[in-house]
Amino acid sequence: MFRPPYSLRCPLVPLPHAPTRGLVPRPHLRFAHAESGRPAYKPLPTGPPKGFNQGRGKLVTIGVAFGTLGVLLTYFTFYPNPGGPDASTRTRTEVTLSPAHFIAASLTASEESLDPDTRLITLTLPPGAVSDREDPVFDPIWCVWIKDDDIQVERPYTPLEGIDARGRMKFWIKKYDKGEVGRWLHGKKVGNRIELRGPLSTWVWDDNKWDDVVLISGGTGITPFYQLLYSKLLKDPSSVRTKTRFTLLHSSRKPSELPPPAILDPLISESKAHPDRLSLSLFVDSAEGLAHPSVAANDLQVGRITESAIKRAVSSHSSRSWWGSLFGKADSQEERKILFLVCGPEPMITAIAGSYGRNFGQGVVGGVLGNMGYKNHQVWKL
Ligand SMILES: Cc1cc2nc3c(=O)[nH]c(=O)nc-3n(C[C@H](O)[C@H](O)[C@H](O)COP(=O)(O)OP(=O)(O)OC[C@H]3O[C@@H](n4cnc5c(N)ncnc54)[C@H](O)[C@@H]3O)c2cc1C
């Protein structure tokens, strides 16, 4: 069956937990990307299809040309705009930030991290690009799609602190050896022009829906959770409106690969100042290598995020017992609503929450959370 190129596949589907937003474009790429292995989506084809026989001469070439023309005509007849622009959509001269067109931002900072594969990158929007930063479209969690205009592909990235009054957005971005956009962004210099569009919703937060939210991340998978925690707890600590208690369990391979101090320091301070609002546990696969400037070695847990680690974290922070949710048993906290959000490399997501379903669906809850008895309405894989 003919399918449009992947950069054009962005179906309009309702986001779960987004009843008030109606239909919003849902990124067809998942966050889960390959820290160890392939990404969760099909990469761009890199050469002619298998079996393409150039030796058959002009007839084949003419046939292919007519075939392609037919396919393109069919495509543009039946899929005029499947959910937003493709990466080759021209950047408008207008400057308003919008999901529907790219605008040019300027790269204003690119800072090294201890981990040479990640950088903190700041992009600054032109004046007037956002008329109202309080608009609900900037409620967490949202992302922008950044276009690599050398090869016309786009990928979603998460502004850590949203957009500030001067139009700045800060990102923590990882590059992969054979990855496209991350590597391209790492190569950009201060003053370079970067095209982006947005905001697009990653997850819709509701201040009054959950009593306990457990965020489980690996690597740069912490970025959407940081945006949520920044918006709800860190930005304005004197007027925290949500009653939700957060637990963040974050894992990196080694201390030097943990998020940089710009991300970790505010989280550590908040968890110390308000342990009733945020509980933080940091995990590393191995404690070897360079130490992290923000975390003492004895504050790190060595090993994966396991069932006992989740039970420990949840029971120390939440008054709802894990066995209550496992057996649906009445305990005094039976009505407490708990949600797990999981974001990181796909093998980690599978181990914690089970694999994704077909066609970018959530699949059933498996892994550690499945063993603990949590159900689909309590677990979301970003
Ligand atoms: C909503 C959302 C928000 C996100 N926010 C962030 C963020 O804030 N920071 C961040 O760093 N990331 C974020 N991501 C992930 C980001 O969008 C990209 O997926 C990631 O940067 C990789 O893109 P890339 O173009 O660099 O690599 P890609 O080109 O997509 O490649 C990724 C990996 O696949 C491998 N690969 C590529 N081609 C092949 C092939 N033919 N065969 C086998 N393997 C191959 C590469 O080696 C690499 O390891 C987010 C994702 C989502 C969905």
Ligand as a Chemical Component Dictionary entry (heavy atoms), coordinates in Angstrom:
data_LIG
# 
_chem_comp.id                   LIG 
_chem_comp.type                 NON-POLYMER 
_chem_comp.pdbx_formal_charge   0 
_chem_comp.three_letter_code    LIG 
# 
loop_
_chem_comp_atom.comp_id 
_chem_comp_atom.atom_id 
_chem_comp_atom.alt_atom_id 
_chem_comp_atom.type_symbol 
_chem_comp_atom.charge 
_chem_comp_atom.model_Cartn_x 
_chem_comp_atom.model_Cartn_y 
_chem_comp_atom.model_Cartn_z 
_chem_comp_atom.pdbx_ordinal 
LIG C1  C1  C 0 7.988  14.853 22.001 1  
LIG C2  C2  C 0 9.479  14.608 21.919 2  
LIG C3  C3  C 0 10.366 15.467 22.557 3  
LIG C4  C4  C 0 11.754 15.241 22.482 4  
LIG N1  N1  N 0 12.616 16.084 23.142 5  
LIG C5  C5  C 0 13.953 15.855 23.083 6  
LIG C6  C6  C 0 14.882 16.706 23.792 7  
LIG O1  O1  O 0 14.514 17.658 24.464 8  
LIG N2  N2  N 0 16.217 16.408 23.699 9  
LIG C7  C7  C 0 16.687 15.350 22.939 10 
LIG O2  O2  O 0 17.907 15.147 22.874 11 
LIG N3  N3  N 0 15.817 14.535 22.258 12 
LIG C8  C8  C 0 14.481 14.773 22.306 13 
LIG N4  N4  N 0 13.624 13.959 21.594 14 
LIG C9  C9  C 0 14.182 12.950 20.659 15 
LIG C10 C10 C 0 14.470 13.661 19.316 16 
LIG O3  O3  O 0 13.251 14.090 18.731 17 
LIG C11 C11 C 0 15.141 12.753 18.274 18 
LIG O4  O4  O 0 14.442 11.542 18.176 19 
LIG C12 C12 C 0 16.592 12.455 18.629 20 
LIG O5  O5  O 0 17.303 13.684 18.781 21 
LIG C13 C13 C 0 17.251 11.628 17.526 22 
LIG O6  O6  O 0 17.123 12.335 16.323 23 
LIG P1  P1  P 0 18.350 12.429 15.289 24 
LIG O7  O7  O 0 17.797 13.046 14.049 25 
LIG O8  O8  O 0 19.539 13.074 15.900 26 
LIG O9  O9  O 0 18.739 10.931 15.070 27 
LIG P2  P2  P 0 18.088 9.912  14.026 28 
LIG O10 O10 O 0 18.569 10.212 12.667 29 
LIG O11 O11 O 0 16.612 9.902  14.226 30 
LIG O12 O12 O 0 18.737 8.590  14.535 31 
LIG C14 C14 C 0 18.532 8.145  15.898 32 
LIG C15 C15 C 0 19.295 6.850  16.138 33 
LIG O13 O13 O 0 18.936 5.919  15.151 34 
LIG C16 C16 C 0 20.112 5.387  14.583 35 
LIG N5  N5  N 0 19.844 5.205  13.150 36 
LIG C17 C17 C 0 19.604 6.179  12.236 37 
LIG N6  N6  N 0 19.446 5.618  11.028 38 
LIG C18 C18 C 0 19.579 4.277  11.189 39 
LIG C19 C19 C 0 19.516 3.160  10.318 40 
LIG N7  N7  N 0 19.297 3.292  8.987  41 
LIG N8  N8  N 0 19.687 1.928  10.838 42 
LIG C20 C20 C 0 19.916 1.755  12.160 43 
LIG N9  N9  N 0 19.988 2.782  13.038 44 
LIG C21 C21 C 0 19.832 4.002  12.539 45 
LIG C22 C22 C 0 21.185 6.416  14.770 46 
LIG O14 O14 O 0 22.471 5.830  14.825 47 
LIG C23 C23 C 0 20.822 6.962  16.074 48 
LIG O15 O15 O 0 21.364 6.169  17.092 49 
LIG C24 C24 C 0 12.250 14.154 21.708 50 
LIG C25 C25 C 0 11.340 13.289 21.062 51 
LIG C26 C26 C 0 9.984  13.512 21.171 52 
LIG C27 C27 C 0 9.018  12.574 20.453 53 
# 
loop_
_chem_comp_bond.comp_id 
_chem_comp_bond.atom_id_1 
_chem_comp_bond.atom_id_2 
_chem_comp_bond.value_order 
_chem_comp_bond.pdbx_ordinal 
LIG C1  C2  SING 1  
LIG C2  C3  SING 2  
LIG C2  C26 DOUB 3  
LIG C3  C4  DOUB 4  
LIG C4  N1  SING 5  
LIG C4  C24 SING 6  
LIG N1  C5  DOUB 7  
LIG C5  C6  SING 8  
LIG C5  C8  SING 9  
LIG C6  O1  DOUB 10 
LIG C6  N2  SING 11 
LIG N2  C7  SING 12 
LIG C7  O2  DOUB 13 
LIG C7  N3  SING 14 
LIG N3  C8  DOUB 15 
LIG C8  N4  SING 16 
LIG N4  C9  SING 17 
LIG N4  C24 SING 18 
LIG C9  C10 SING 19 
LIG C10 O3  SING 20 
LIG C10 C11 SING 21 
LIG C11 O4  SING 22 
LIG C11 C12 SING 23 
LIG C12 O5  SING 24 
LIG C12 C13 SING 25 
LIG C13 O6  SING 26 
LIG O6  P1  SING 27 
LIG P1  O7  DOUB 28 
LIG P1  O8  SING 29 
LIG P1  O9  SING 30 
LIG O9  P2  SING 31 
LIG P2  O10 DOUB 32 
LIG P2  O11 SING 33 
LIG P2  O12 SING 34 
LIG O12 C14 SING 35 
LIG C14 C15 SING 36 
LIG C15 O13 SING 37 
LIG C15 C23 SING 38 
LIG O13 C16 SING 39 
LIG C16 N5  SING 40 
LIG C16 C22 SING 41 
LIG N5  C17 SING 42 
LIG N5  C21 SING 43 
LIG C17 N6  DOUB 44 
LIG N6  C18 SING 45 
LIG C18 C19 SING 46 
LIG C18 C21 DOUB 47 
LIG C19 N7  SING 48 
LIG C19 N8  DOUB 49 
LIG N8  C20 SING 50 
LIG C20 N9  DOUB 51 
LIG N9  C21 SING 52 
LIG C22 O14 SING 53 
LIG C22 C23 SING 54 
LIG C23 O15 SING 55 
LIG C24 C25 DOUB 56 
LIG C25 C26 SING 57 
LIG C26 C27 SING 58 
# 
